[in-house]
Amino acid sequence: MGFDTTDLLRRLPRPAQVAIATLFALPYFVFHAGTAAFGWQFAAIMIALPVVLSAIVAVPGVLGRMHWRDGIVIAAITVTYFLKLLSPAWGGLTFFPKLFLADIVLYCFLVVRALEGTGYSLVPTGSAVWTGMRELVFYVPLAIVAGESMGFIHFHPAADDLDRVIGAVLLTFLLIAIPEELFFRSILQNILESRFGRRPALLLAAAIFGLSHFNHGPGFNWKYVLLASVAGIFYGRAWRANRQIFASVVTHTAVDVVWLLWFR
């Protein structure tokens, strides 16, 4: 879904919006049709999931404050993402389930639900970069002290050349920070604010973001959950400062790159 098509799609009748959601299944067919990895069960899920979820919020009057229908869609996306239910469908294409779910949730809430105040723009601005780096400076010292004391991280520099740094920044920015911040901040924290207020929404979204890391490693990775939850607070602060998703993407990208290249 491109930036220029949002207003056009919003003007379509609700049945047409729901029908268009079937197009999110196209990447699955493009990559797997005619191969041994293709499965009709997963193909049906790829078609049905975006259609059903968009239909749930495609109801007149579901505007403004968080509605129970919003909760159903968010819960479905969250559980699917947490438990990696779609990972077997994509084989070695590990980032595709995340991108698929990010597209669905954006379509449901930006187009069908027409949620306002998302800050859905990736156009760099000076204020967004400043805010993002400010939250990085606030969070990193806490993360280093807490991570080292728990034995979760250790100083281990691996930024041995510029190409590695640039590659880490680009991959993190495009495949991790953007989809995660669009969901956890633009959609989740945003819509929680309408029901619970700014501070509870910030903490709830951060906690849910932290829990999304529970299965990174063997068993329940509580150290990762704790550090990610605290990180989520600073990402949320970056987003809500001027409701700019680019700000939280900057913080998220920088935190992950610092961890990957110096503290993994």
C-alpha positions as CSV (number, residue, x, y, z in Angstrom):
1,M,0.0,0.0,0.0
2,G,1.6,3.2,-1.1
3,F,1.4,6.6,0.5
4,D,-0.4,8.2,-2.4
5,T,-3.2,5.6,-2.5
6,T,-4.6,6.0,1.0
7,D,-7.1,8.8,0.3
8,L,-8.2,7.1,-2.9
9,L,-8.8,3.8,-1.1
10,R,-10.7,5.5,1.7
11,R,-13.2,6.9,-0.8
12,L,-14.2,3.4,-2.1
13,P,-17.3,1.7,-0.8
14,R,-16.8,-0.6,2.2
15,P,-17.4,-3.8,0.2
16,A,-14.8,-2.7,-2.4
17,Q,-12.3,-2.0,0.4
18,V,-12.8,-5.5,1.8
19,A,-12.6,-7.1,-1.6
20,I,-9.3,-5.3,-2.3
21,A,-7.8,-6.9,0.8
22,T,-7.5,-10.2,-1.1
23,L,-4.6,-8.6,-3.0
24,F,-2.4,-9.0,0.1
25,A,-2.2,-12.7,-0.8
26,L,-0.4,-12.0,-4.1
27,P,3.2,-12.2,-2.7
28,Y,2.5,-15.7,-1.4
29,F,1.3,-16.8,-4.9
30,V,4.1,-15.0,-6.7
31,F,6.9,-16.6,-4.5
32,H,5.4,-20.1,-4.0
33,A,2.9,-21.0,-6.8
34,G,4.2,-24.0,-8.7
35,T,6.8,-24.8,-6.1
36,A,7.0,-27.6,-3.4
37,A,6.6,-24.9,-0.8
38,F,3.1,-24.0,-2.0
39,G,0.2,-25.1,0.2
40,W,-3.5,-24.5,-0.4
41,Q,-4.2,-24.3,3.3
42,F,-1.7,-21.4,3.7
43,A,-3.0,-19.9,0.4
44,A,-6.5,-19.8,1.9
45,I,-5.2,-18.2,5.1
46,M,-3.4,-15.5,3.1
47,I,-6.6,-14.6,1.3
48,A,-9.0,-15.0,4.2
49,L,-7.1,-13.2,7.0
50,P,-6.9,-9.7,5.5
51,V,-10.5,-10.0,4.2
52,V,-12.0,-11.1,7.5
53,L,-10.0,-8.5,9.6
54,S,-10.9,-5.6,7.2
55,A,-14.5,-6.7,7.3
56,I,-14.5,-6.6,11.1
57,V,-13.7,-2.9,11.1
58,A,-15.6,-2.1,7.9
59,V,-18.7,-1.0,9.9
60,P,-20.2,2.5,9.8
61,G,-19.8,4.3,13.0
62,V,-16.6,2.7,14.1
63,L,-14.7,5.9,14.5
64,G,-13.0,7.9,17.3
65,R,-12.4,5.9,20.5
66,M,-11.2,2.3,20.6
67,H,-14.0,-0.1,19.7
68,W,-14.3,-3.8,20.6
69,R,-13.9,-4.5,16.9
70,D,-10.5,-2.9,17.0
71,G,-9.5,-5.1,19.9
72,I,-10.4,-8.2,17.8
73,V,-8.2,-7.2,14.9
74,I,-5.3,-6.1,17.1
75,A,-5.6,-9.4,19.1
76,A,-5.6,-11.5,16.0
77,I,-2.6,-9.7,14.5
78,T,-0.7,-9.8,17.8
79,V,-1.3,-13.6,18.5
80,T,-0.4,-14.5,14.9
81,Y,2.8,-12.4,15.2
82,F,3.8,-13.6,18.7
83,L,3.3,-17.3,17.9
84,K,4.9,-17.0,14.4
85,L,1.9,-18.9,13.0
86,L,2.6,-17.8,9.4
87,S,6.3,-18.6,9.5
88,P,5.9,-22.1,8.0
89,A,4.1,-20.6,5.0
90,W,7.1,-18.6,3.9
91,G,9.9,-21.0,4.5
92,G,13.2,-19.2,4.5
93,L,11.7,-15.8,3.8
94,T,11.7,-14.9,7.5
95,F,10.7,-11.3,7.2
96,F,7.6,-11.8,5.0
97,P,5.2,-12.8,7.7
98,K,6.0,-9.6,9.6
99,L,5.6,-7.5,6.4
100,F,2.4,-9.3,5.5
101,L,0.9,-8.6,9.0
102,A,2.1,-5.0,8.9
103,D,0.4,-4.4,5.6
104,I,-2.9,-5.9,6.9
105,V,-3.0,-3.9,10.0
106,L,-2.1,-0.7,8.2
107,Y,-4.8,-1.3,5.6
108,C,-7.4,-2.1,8.3
109,F,-6.8,1.0,10.4
110,L,-5.5,3.6,7.9
111,V,-7.9,2.8,5.0
112,V,-10.9,0.9,6.3
113,R,-11.0,2.3,9.8
114,A,-9.6,5.7,8.7
115,L,-7.7,6.1,12.1
116,E,-6.4,9.6,12.6
117,G,-3.2,10.8,14.3
118,T,-1.0,7.9,13.2
119,G,1.9,10.0,12.1
120,Y,2.1,7.7,9.1
121,S,4.9,9.4,7.2
122,L,8.5,8.3,6.6
123,V,9.6,11.6,5.2
124,P,12.6,12.6,7.2
125,T,12.4,15.9,9.1
126,G,14.8,17.6,11.4
127,S,12.5,17.4,14.4
128,A,11.9,13.7,13.9
129,V,15.6,12.9,13.7
130,W,16.3,15.1,16.7
131,T,13.5,13.5,18.8
132,G,14.6,10.0,17.8
133,M,18.2,10.5,18.7
134,R,17.3,12.2,22.0
135,E,15.3,9.1,23.1
136,L,18.3,7.0,22.0
137,V,20.6,9.0,24.3
138,F,18.1,8.5,27.2
139,Y,17.7,4.8,26.7
140,V,21.1,3.4,25.8
141,P,22.8,4.1,29.2
142,L,19.9,2.3,31.0
143,A,20.0,-0.6,28.6
144,I,23.8,-1.0,28.9
145,V,23.7,-1.0,32.7
146,A,20.7,-3.3,32.9
147,G,21.8,-5.6,30.1
148,E,25.3,-6.0,31.4
149,S,24.1,-6.6,35.0
150,M,21.7,-9.3,33.9
151,G,24.3,-10.9,31.6
152,F,22.1,-10.4,28.6
153,I,24.6,-8.2,26.7
154,H,28.3,-7.8,26.6
155,F,30.5,-5.3,24.9
156,H,31.6,-7.1,21.7
157,P,32.4,-4.7,18.9
158,A,31.7,-6.1,15.4
159,A,31.6,-2.9,13.3
160,D,34.8,-3.8,11.5
161,D,33.9,-2.0,8.2
162,L,31.6,0.7,6.9
163,D,29.7,-1.7,4.6
164,R,28.7,-3.8,7.6
165,V,27.4,-0.7,9.4
166,I,25.5,0.5,6.4
167,G,24.0,-2.9,5.8
168,A,22.9,-3.2,9.4
169,V,21.3,0.2,9.3
170,L,19.4,-0.4,6.1
171,L,18.1,-3.9,7.0
172,T,17.1,-2.9,10.5
173,F,15.4,0.3,9.2
174,L,13.4,-1.4,6.5
175,L,12.7,-4.9,7.8
176,I,12.5,-4.4,11.6
177,A,12.0,-0.8,12.7
178,I,9.4,0.4,10.1
179,P,6.9,-2.6,10.3
180,E,7.2,-2.8,14.1
181,E,6.8,0.9,14.8
182,L,3.9,1.2,12.4
183,F,2.1,-1.4,14.4
184,F,3.1,-0.8,18.0
185,R,3.1,3.0,17.9
186,S,1.1,4.3,14.9
187,I,-1.7,1.8,15.4
188,L,-1.6,0.2,18.9
189,Q,-0.4,3.0,21.1
190,N,-2.5,5.5,19.1
191,I,-5.7,3.6,19.4
192,L,-5.1,2.7,23.1
193,E,-4.7,6.4,23.8
194,S,-8.3,7.0,22.7
195,R,-9.5,4.6,25.3
196,F,-7.0,4.8,28.2
197,G,-5.1,8.1,27.8
198,R,-1.5,8.9,26.9
199,R,0.5,7.4,29.8
200,P,-1.4,4.1,30.2
201,A,-1.3,3.7,26.4
202,L,2.4,4.3,26.3
203,L,3.0,1.7,29.0
204,L,0.6,-0.9,27.6
205,A,2.0,-0.6,24.1
206,A,5.5,-0.9,25.4
207,A,4.6,-4.0,27.5
208,I,3.0,-5.7,24.5
209,F,6.0,-4.8,22.4
210,G,8.3,-6.3,25.0
211,L,6.2,-9.5,25.1
212,S,6.6,-9.9,21.4
213,H,10.2,-10.9,22.1
214,F,9.5,-13.7,24.5
215,N,10.3,-16.5,22.1
216,H,13.6,-15.1,20.9
217,G,15.8,-17.9,22.1
218,P,15.1,-21.1,24.1
219,G,12.3,-20.8,26.6
220,F,10.7,-17.6,27.8
221,N,13.3,-14.9,27.3
222,W,12.4,-12.6,30.2
223,K,15.6,-10.6,29.9
224,Y,14.8,-9.7,26.3
225,V,11.2,-9.0,27.2
226,L,12.2,-6.6,30.0
227,L,14.7,-4.7,28.0
228,A,12.4,-4.5,25.0
229,S,9.6,-3.3,27.2
230,V,11.7,-0.4,28.5
231,A,12.9,0.3,24.9
232,G,9.2,0.4,23.9
233,I,8.7,3.3,26.3
234,F,11.3,5.4,24.7
235,Y,10.1,4.4,21.2
236,G,6.6,5.5,22.3
237,R,7.9,8.7,23.7
238,A,9.6,9.5,20.4
239,W,6.4,8.8,18.4
240,R,4.1,10.8,20.6
241,A,6.3,13.8,20.9
242,N,5.1,15.1,17.6
243,R,3.1,12.0,16.4
244,Q,5.8,11.3,13.9
245,I,6.5,7.6,13.1
246,F,9.9,8.5,11.6
247,A,11.1,9.6,15.1
248,S,10.4,6.2,16.7
249,V,11.8,4.4,13.7
250,V,15.1,6.4,14.1
251,T,15.3,5.4,17.8
252,H,14.4,1.8,17.1
253,T,16.9,1.5,14.3
254,A,19.7,3.1,16.2
255,V,19.1,0.9,19.3
256,D,19.1,-2.3,17.3
257,V,22.2,-1.4,15.3
258,V,24.1,-0.4,18.5
259,W,23.1,-3.7,20.0
260,L,23.9,-5.7,16.9
261,L,27.3,-4.2,16.2
262,W,28.7,-3.5,19.7
263,F,26.8,-5.5,22.3
264,R,25.4,-8.7,20.8
